[in-house]
Structures are given as structure tokens and as C-alpha cells.
Amino acid sequence: MKEKVKDKSQRLTRRDVEVVSFVAEQNCVRLDTIGHLLTILKYEVEERRLRKLGERWVRLGLLQKQVMLANTPSIFWATNEGLKVAGISLHRGERTYSPSFSSLHHNLAVARVAIEYKRFGSTWICERDLRKEFGDDHLADGLAEYQGQRILVEVDRTLKEANRLQKIMLSNAKLPNVHLVDYWTTEKLFPVLDTHRKSLPTNIQERIRIFSLPTEVNN
């Protein structure tokens, strides 16, 4: 006989699964980014309620959280249980770790950029899943699928050496089954990336777009 769950608060809801899956795919996510995701998913929650939801996911053992940056909301990442809920399998010997400061800003920016595509109804494919299609050679940060178009997405917060950047731009734009390549960068680096884009052949330029990162991750 199946045992009844007495504490209904311990039951996973669709909302729980959707949020935990997004966090697991993105490596780490700011609490305010989760708030944007909930709005897109039609779950309207005020700030206080959002914090309580964050505490719930931690209490359930699905996410961990920590304040890692000054003047920044809590940062969440998935536990092993959270990865299972998201359907993500770890390789043998692999385990979850707290976010590294060396990649923290980048990963938080990628998660926030993913929201911009989800906001317009795009399907977001994270870097982990791109490996299945493109292998390990300079994986992009994500791919958005929208109305038949496949848009490769790169987040550049630090300046790459000029020849390397142009080579990556050219390679990305020539990938089969990719219609556009979007670069998201800081206000400071925007003109630099745009200059490199304009140095490429015209047919390649037309496939590359450059955007400024959302305000909260544009630093």
C-alpha cells in the first residue's frame, strides 16, 4: 500500500521542477533572475515570496544558495538531487561544486541572457546540451530556437585577442544549421566587438548581432 505524504509542502510542484531544471542547466543563477523566469512562466511572485521559495528549494535539498557578491542577491546552484530532478546525469566520479569565482560573473550573465530569449518564447538549449551537437571545440554559451531559426549565443565579458575573436566569429557564423550568432557584451566592450564584426566579410557580418548585457550583469 502506497504511503500517503502527510506534509504537502514536501511535494514537488511543476513550478519547483521548472525552476530547479533551469538552475541546473545554467550552473548558477541569481535570485532576481529566477524571479524573471517565474514571471515568464506565469507565476507572479513578490520579492518576499520569492525569497521564501528559494528557502523551500534549499530545504528540499534541490538547490544550495550563498551570497557571494556584494550588493547582489543570493546565488543558487543545483545539488545532486536537483540535477536528478532536472534529468541531468553526472559522469562517474563527477560531483557538484559551489560556483567558482573565476567563472561566476560569466555564468550569471549567461543565465540572465537566457531569460531574454525565453521572454519571447524561444526554446533555450544550454551549453551542456550543445556538446552533443557541436562537440567540445569552443562551445557557445547557448542556443535559442525561435520560429524555425537557430540562434547561437555567446556572452563575452572579457576581451579576447583580436585574431582569436575574429576566428571564433567566423567559425560560429559558418556552422551548419545556425541562422544567426548573437554576442552579448558589456557597454565597454560593445564597440570593440562591433569593430571586429565589421572587419569580416559582408555575408558573415549579416549573420552576427551584438547586444548589451542586461543592466544587472553589465559590469
N, C-alpha and C positions, 0 to 999 in steps of 0.2 A: 504494500500500500504506500502510495506516494505521500511523503511528509509535507504538510502544509507550511508555507513560510509565514510565520507569525508577524514578523516585522516587515511591513510592506515597503519601508524606506530602503531596505536592502535589495529590493528587486530592481534590476536594470531596466530603464526605460529606453525607448527609441532615442530620446534626446541624449541619454548617457552614452549610448553606443556611437552616435554620430559625432559627438564632441571628442570622446576618447579616441576614436579612429582617426580623426583629423590631427589630433595632437601626436599620436603615434607615428603617423606618416610624415609629419613635419619636424620631428626630432624634439623641438621645444617651441612653446607658444606663450606669448604674453596673455595675461588675463583679459585685457581690453580687446585683444584680437579674438579671443573666444567669444566675447560679447558681440563683436561684429558677426561672427559665424552664427550665433544663436538668432540674431535679427534676420539674417538671410534665410535661416531655416524656419522662420515664422514663430520663434519662441521669444516673445518680448519680455525681457527681464530688466529690472532696475539694478543699479550698481550694488546695493546691499544684497539683493537676492543672488546676483552673480557671484559675489564672494562666498555666500553660503553654498552655492552649487560647487564651487571649487573645493570647499572643505569636504563636501559629500564625496567627491571623486577621490580625494585623498583618503578619506575614512574607509571607503570601499576597497582601497588598495589598488586602484586603477591608475592613478597619477601621483606624482610627487610634486611638491612645489617649494620654491625658495625665492626670497627677494635677493637677486644677485646684482642688480644695478641700482645706483642711487636715483631717486626720483622716477622710478619705473615700477609698474605693477608687478605682482608676483609672476614668476615664470614657472610653467608646468611642463613636465615631460612624463612619458608613459613608463609604468613599471612592467615587469614580465607579464603580470595578469592583464594589464592594459593592452599590451601587444597581442595577447591571445584574443581579447575581445575584438581587436581590430583585424584579426586574421593574419597577423604578421608573425612569421616563424623566424626564430633566431637560429643561426648556424651552430653546429656543435661547438661548445666552448665559448660561444659569444654570450655576453650579458649586457644588461642595460647599465648605463653610467649617467651621472649627473652631467649637464651640458658643460662643455669646455669653454673657458673664456676666450680662447683663440678663435672659435667659430660661432660664439654666442650671438653677436650682433648680426652676422650674416644669416644664421638660421632663423632668427626672429624676423628679419626683414623678408625672407622668402615666405614665411608663414603669412605675413601681412599682405604680401603681394598676391598670394593665392586667393585671399579674400576678394581682391579686386576682380578677379576673373569669375569667381563663384557668384559675385553680386550680379553679374549679367547672365547668369545661367550656364556658364561654362562648366564642363567636367574637368577637374584638375587631376593630373597624373603626377605623382611625386617623383623625386629623383630615384628613390629606391626601385620603383617600378619601371623607370626608364631604362634601367640597366638591362632588363630583359630584351629590349628592342635595339638599343644602341651599343651595348657592351660597356666596357669601363673607360673607353677613350673620351676624356673630357666630357663627362656627363653634364648636361644642362641642369638647372635647378628645378625645372618642372616643365610640364607641357599642358596647355589648355586646349580643349576641343570644343568648338562652338560653331554650330550651323554648318558642319561639313569642313570647317577649317581646322588645321592643327597648328597651334602657335607655340613654338619653343620659347622658353622663358629663362633669361639669365638675370641674376642680381649681382651687380658689380659695385661694391662699396669701396674698394681699394683699386688703385691704378695699376694695371698690368703693363709690362714692357710693350712698346708700340708694335713691334713686329709680331709678337705673340698674340696680342689683342686682335690685330687685323687678320691673322691666320685663323683664329677661332671664329671671328665674324664670318669670314669667307666659308669656312668649313660648315658652320651651322646653317648658313643660308643655302648651301648646296645639298643638304641632307634630303634624301627621298622622303616623300610623304610629309614634308613640312612646308607649310604655305608662307608663314611669317616667323620672324625671330624678334622677340621683344626684349629690350635691355632696360632694366630698372636701375637707376643710379642716384647718387646724391646731387644736390644742386651744384656743388663744387665741380664734380666730375662730368656733369651733363655736357658742357661744351667740348670737353676733351673727347668723349665718346662720339659725339656728333661729328667732330672733325675727322676722326678715323673712319666713320661710316661714309662720309663724303669722299674719302680717298679711294673707295672701292669702285669697281665698275658699276655703271648706272643700273643695270639689271639686278645687281646684288643689293645696291642701296635701297631699291624699291621694296625689297623683302625684309628690311630691317627697320624697326621702330625703336625710339628711345623715349623713356618716360622718367619723370622724377618720382622717387620713392615717396610713399605716404609720409606725412609730417612726423608722426611719432617714431619712425625708424629712419628718418632722413638726417643722419648725423654721422 
